[in-house]
Amino acid sequence: MHLVSIQNKIYEVRGVSEMLDFDLAELYEVKTRILNRTKQDFGLVLINMPST
């Protein structure tokens, strides 16, 4: 995936940069349900990226 296409999938919501779960799953080449299940199983919190 190209840097520009990744940057286009980062949204700013209330001053916080966020990425949707299905876009993140595509980046890691996994299914969305697998990504979400892994988050639940391991208690992972996805990192918020600071706004620029």
Backbone torsions as a table, in degrees:
resi	resn	phi	psi	omega
1	MET	NA	136.5	-178.0
2	HIS	-80.6	152.4	-178.7
3	LEU	-57.2	-41.2	-178.9
4	VAL	-63.9	-41.6	-179.6
5	SER	-68.7	-30.9	175.5
6	ILE	-69.5	-45.0	-179.7
7	GLN	-61.2	-32.8	179.2
8	ASN	-70.8	-14.6	-178.7
9	LYS	-100.0	5.2	177.4
10	ILE	-98.9	122.4	-176.8
11	TYR	-111.3	147.4	175.7
12	GLU	-101.8	121.0	-179.7
13	VAL	-125.6	117.3	-178.8
14	ARG	51.5	41.4	176.4
15	GLY	80.5	6.0	179.8
16	VAL	-118.1	131.2	177.6
17	SER	-78.8	127.8	-178.5
18	GLU	-136.2	158.3	177.5
19	MET	-127.1	137.4	-179.0
20	LEU	-70.8	150.4	-175.0
21	ASP	-60.3	-37.7	-178.1
22	PHE	-72.7	-28.5	174.8
23	ASP	-71.5	-39.2	178.2
24	LEU	-66.2	-39.9	177.5
25	ALA	-63.0	-40.2	177.3
26	GLU	-62.8	-40.5	179.4
27	LEU	-60.8	-41.4	-179.8
28	TYR	-88.8	1.0	178.4
29	GLU	58.2	46.3	174.2
30	VAL	-130.6	165.3	176.1
31	LYS	-76.6	149.6	-177.7
32	THR	-57.5	-41.3	-178.5
33	ARG	-64.9	-32.9	177.7
34	ILE	-68.3	-43.9	177.8
35	LEU	-59.3	-48.6	-178.8
36	ASN	-65.8	-38.8	179.2
37	ARG	-65.1	-40.8	178.6
38	THR	-63.9	-40.5	176.0
39	LYS	-58.2	-44.6	-179.6
40	GLN	-66.2	-47.2	-175.8
41	ASP	-62.1	-38.9	-174.9
42	PHE	-104.3	1.7	179.6
43	GLY	62.5	35.1	-177.9
44	LEU	-76.7	144.7	172.8
45	VAL	-118.6	126.5	179.9
46	LEU	-74.5	143.1	-174.9
47	ILE	-76.5	130.6	172.6
48	ASN	-80.5	132.7	179.5
49	MET	-90.2	134.2	179.5
50	PRO	-63.8	144.9	178.3
51	SER	-69.9	151.1	176.8
52	THR	-110.5	NA	NA
